[in-house]
Amino acid sequence: MIRSLSVFAVSLLTGLLVPGAAPAAETPVAEDVLDLLQISPEQRRQLVRGEIVSYPVAEHSASELAVGLAVFVPVPTRQLGEHLVAGQLIAEDSTISDFGIVPESAPSDAWSGARFTENERTEAENLLDASPGSRFNLSPAEIQALRAMRDTSDRAGRSTVVETVSEAYRRLLRRRLQAYRQNGLAAITPYARKGGAVTDPAPHLRLAASDAERLPRSGPELHEALLHYPSAQPPQTVHRFYWIKRRVQRRPDLSLLHQMVGPGPDPVIHVERYFYVGHSYNAGQILTGAFAYQEGTVVFTTCRFSTDEVLGIANQLKRSVGRGQLRDEMRRRLDRLRALVSQPLPVQSP
């Protein structure tokens, strides 16, 4: 597992943020962003009082859940920016049980933690019987490759199943990441569903890119960068790729994350794009921004996830419940962020 922070990214931020920036109250960007997010004057007063406020986010489809939240943090924007560029949002995410950074020329051990454990044997064995449907997010070719391993695993013995499936899943993740790095959203392979249907994460992520339009100045450029990666990338943008492991619905879930950070100076932008997910949901995007406001910084988060599990009977009820759960998780994330960056810096001995 790789948990080291990027010294390069922090040094890059230091060089890009404008030294001696204007006091927060004099920054015109703040009012532009607050207006575009539709945060009312009363909510702005609530922010300064320390409350987390919601702002409206339109959902693009019946399978999408979306929320928007903002919080005021009494620290300089530069400090918040360093926190975001260093990848701390990933490192501090309590829903993530393990992760690894995958560099462009990834050594073999970059993927070693992306595996199932002995306690997750049932999940590994079920993957050998995968079929089109919503239990797993797999392409027809991936299903065929996993099912073809059943006879080999039976002959090798039950003791090797977990590691055999883990290695096969790592190959799946590597192939999907390589394809995405080369051709972006166009290279995402859809998930096979019953009856010959498919679920394609790419359209969801293309629509999610429109959240960048609620940003002044850098918004159009970020929108193009999200739509056309790996082309049309602003030269100052920091890109990182991760494999991520969570427990979702009491099951291990391995996913792939593309992190993009635009280091400012104002606003600082941090995007998390989940372009492959193992199960339960299809894709997701979390756009987090930070900009100077009064004597501190406002941090806002627009979060979107697509899941087939809210479709069908009682769709509206399921979406309401899911949206509430997503809002609670994002609120906890902003609370953690505010608590961590607001801590006084340790005094170093001379």
N, C-alpha and C positions, 0 to 999 in steps of 0.2 A: 504494500500500500504506500502511495506517495502522498505525504501530507505537508511537504515543504512549500513555503510561500515563494512567490516569484520575485527575487531581488531585482531582476531586470525590469519587471513591470513597475515596481515601485520607483526605481530610478527613472524610468521613462516618464512616469506621472510627474515626478518632481521637475523634470525638464520642460514638460508641456503646460502645466498649470502656470498661469501668469503670475509672476512674483509681484508683490505689492498691489494685489487686486483691490478694486474699490470696495469700501465698506458695504456690508450686506444690504443695508437699507437703501443704498444708492444703485443697486443692480436692477436694471429694467427687466431683465429676463424673468425675475420672480413673478411679477404681475402677469406677464405673458403666459407663463406656464400655468399659473393658478387659474387664469381665465380659460385656457384651452382644456384644462382638466375639469372645468365647471365646479370649482371649489368656491362656495359662496362666501360673502364677507363675514357672515356669522361663523362659518366653519374655519375661516382664517383666524378668527379670534380664539376659537377652540383649539386650534393647532398650537398657538403660542402659549395657551394655558396647559399644554401637555397632553391633550386628548388626541387619540387616533381617529381620523375622520374618513368616511367613505365618499367616493365620488362615482358618478355613473359610468358604467362600461357596457356598451351594447354587445350582446352575444350574436354571433354570426350564423349559428345553426342550432338545430334541436339537440345536437349531441355536445354542445359546448357549454362550459361553466366559466364565468368570468367575473372578477371582482377588481375593484380599485381602492386602495387605501393610501393615506398619507400621514406622516408624523413629523413633528418639529423636534430637532435634536440640537441642543445648545452647544455645538462645537463648530469650528470653522469648516467650510466646504472642502478645503484642502485636506484636512484630517479625514473627513468622510470619504473623499476621493481615493486616498491612499488605501483605506480599508477595502473599498470595492475593487480597485485594481489588483490588490494583493490576493484576490480570490477568497477573502474571508467569508463571504456569504455561503460558499460551498462548505468550507471547513467547519463552520459553526451551525450548519443545518442539522437540527436534532433528529430529523426524519431519515437522515442518511446514516446507514450503519457502516459503510465502507466506500472508498472511492480511490481512483487513481488517475493521475494526469497522463495523457498519452501524447508525447511529443511527436513531431513530424517523422523523425527517424526513431521510432519507439524501440527500446531494447526489449528483449523477451520478457523480462520481469515486470514491465509496465502493466502487463495484463494478469499477472499471477494471482492477484487478489480477486479477480472476477471469476468466482467459482461458487459452487454449491458445497455446503458442509455436510458432514455425516448426519446431522440433525435435519437436513433438508433433503434426505434421500428420496422421500416420496415425490417431491417436485422433480427431481432428476429422473426418476423412473417414469413419471407421467409424461415427460417430454419425449421418451422413446415411443410412446403411443399417441403422440400429437396428431390431430386431424384438423381440417378447416373448422373454424368456429371462434368463439370469443374467449376461450380459456387461455389460449396463447396467441401472441402476435407473431405469426410466422408466415413466410411466403410458401407457396406450394413446393418450391425446390428445397427450402429449409425443412419442411415437414418430411419430405421424401428422404433427405439425408439423415435425419434423426431416426426415422423408422427403419432405415436400412441398417442401423447400428444395433438393432435389437438382437439379432442372431449372434452377432459378434460378442455382445455383452453377456448373453446367456452362456456362451461357450467359455468365456473368460471367468465367469463366476460373479456372484452378487457383490463381492467385496470391491470390485473395480468399477462398478456402475457410476458412482458419484464422480470420480475423477475423469472417467471416459466422457460422460455427458458434459462435465465442466469444460473439458478441452474442446469438445465440439461447439459448445456455446461461445467460447472465446473466439473460435474461428468465425462463427457467425457475426459476432460483434466487430471483429477486425475487418471483415469484408464490407459490412455496412458502413463502417467509419471511413474506410478507404474510398468507397464509391461516393460518399457524401463530400469528402474533401476534394475530390476531383470534379464533381459536377453538381454539388449542392442539392437543392430540393428536387431537381429533375431526376436525381439518381436514387431517391428513396423508393424501395420496393414495397408495394402495398401488402397488407395482411390478408390472408385467405380466410374467408368466412363461409358459412354453410350455403349450399345451393349454388356454388359458383360465384357468390358475391365477394367483394373485396372492400376493405377499409383502407383508404390512402391518407396517410398523415400530411402529405405535401399541400393539398388545398387548404387544410386548416392552418398550417404555418404561413402560407401566403397571405391569408386573410388576417392572421395575427400581426403580420408586419405592418399593417395600417395603424397600429398603436403609436408608431413613430411619428405619425402626422400630428399628434397632439404635443409635439415638441417644437418650439420656435428655433429658427436658425438651422440647427443640425438635423431637424426632423426629416426633410426630404432626402438628404444624403443617407441617413440611417435606414430609411424605408427602402431605398435602392440597394443598399448593402445587404439587408435581410433577404430581399427578393432574389438577388443575383449572385450571392456567394457561390463560388470563390471570386467572381469578377466584381468590379465596381466597389472595391473596399477602400475606405479612407485610409491614408497611409499611417495615421496615428492610432488606429484601432488595434487593440491587443486581442488575439484569438487564443483560446485554450480549448482542448478537448478532454473530456473525462469519461470513464465508465463509472457508473453510480450504482450502488446497491442499497435497496430499501426493503422494508417489509411492508407490503401492501395487501390489505385484506388477509392478514396472517400468512402470507406467502412471500418467499424471497422474490425480489424483482430486480433484474439487471437492465439498465438503460444506458443510452449514450447521450451526452450533453455537449453542446457547442456553446461556449461562453464567449461573448463579445463585450469588450469594455472600451468605450470612448472616453478618454480621460479629461475631457473638458476644454477650457476651464469652467464653463458654466452653461448648461448643467453637465455633470458627470453622468454618463449613461452606462448601465450594466444590463446585458441581455443574457438570459438563460433559455436556450432552445433545446428541448428534449425531442430529438428527431427520430429516436427509436426507443420504445418502451416494451418491456417483456410481456406485460399483461395488465388488465383492469382499465387502463386508459390508453389512448392512441398516440397522443403527442401533446406537447405543452410549451408555453412560452411565458416567461416572467420578465417583464421590462421594469427595471428599477432605475430611478433617476434621483440626483441630488443637486440642489441649487441653493445659493445663498439667499437668506431671508431674515430680515431684521438682524438680531445679534446671534445668528446661528445658521442652521441649514434645514430645509424641508426635504425629506426623503419620501418619494412616492413609488408605489408598486402597482403595475397593471398586470394581472395574472390571468392566463387563459389555459384551460385544459379541455381536451376533447375525450369523451368516453361513450362507448356504445351502451353502457349500463344504465344511462338515463333515458334511453329510448323505449318506446312501446307503451304499455298500459301504465297509467298514473305518471306520465312523463313530467307534467308540471310539478307534482309533489316531489318526485325523485330529484328533479333539477333544483328545487328550492332547498331540499335537505343537503344535496351535494354542494350547492353554492354556499350555504351556511358553514359547512365543514371547511371549505376552501378559505372562506373569509377568516374563520377562527385560526387556521394555520398561518395565514399571512399576517394576522395580527400578532401572533406569538413571535413570528420572525422579526417584525418591526420592533417589538418590545425587546427582544434579545439584542438586536442591532443597537438600539438606543442605549441600553444598559452597558454594552461593551465599549462603545466609542465614547461614552460620557465618563468612563472611569478616569481618574487622574493618572497622568503618566508617572511611572515609577521614578523616584529620585535616584540618580546615579552617583555613586561615591566618587569624589575627586581622585 
